[in-house]
Amino acid sequence: MNLTPEQRIQLHGFNNLTKSLSFNMYDICYTKTKEEREAYIAYIDEQYNSDRLTSILNHVADIIGAHVLNTAKQDYVPQGASVTLLVSEGPVVEVPIDTFEETPGPLPSTVVMALDKSHITVHTYPEYHPSEGISTFRADIDVSTCGEISPLKALRYLIHSFDTDIMMIDYRVRGFTRDIYGNKLFIDHEINSIQNYIPKEQSKLYDMIDVNIYQENTFHTKCRLKQFDLNNYLFGYAKDSLSAGEQAEIERLLRREMDEIFYHITK
């Protein structure tokens, strides 16, 4: 929200608080054969190449009010991509949290964005079960900022940038700054849950659990997609091509994978 000068905390010098927003995101797919698995990996690699990653990170920089100074990008063989953006904090642009005007975009593959004393990184990890046909595509995203820039402003856009089955979201405010009287400030805004920064049209799609340590300014929310449609987890064909028994077995494997990731247990 926009604050008047009277509402802002008056600081002694620069705001030294570090605000870090971290994601673990999982997309799960059933790939029955080696050919299907290779086609799925090729699809991921094409959809999330360095050009598209550069576009998405430039948008993130706009949302949080950062200024991009330089860009380096690379597509790797046989798969994967990296993008590095050198960014300065620049003038702070307040983006009202309740408007959420950001548009969806593609999921970054491997990205590093360096701000003035801050950074944004994204790495992806495709992997598969050796025998059961489950492929899991994981993305780790970290947005760490200093000063008045808030990574929470980009939360809706980051969630909207891809379709995901499970999300683990962490937010932590580290370090301290000082007010004009020299008193230490360990946080400069109110927050009691990451869920408060997820719009209702997004949050209603997920079952969510919080684990928060308020005295440490550490907040954790994990989200699991409520709706299950087997067609969304098959690559290259529809469930109507499978027998009822095959559908039931594939659904069992997929749900077990989701349970193990969401609850951090192995069944």
Disulfide bonds with the S-S distance in Angstrom:
none
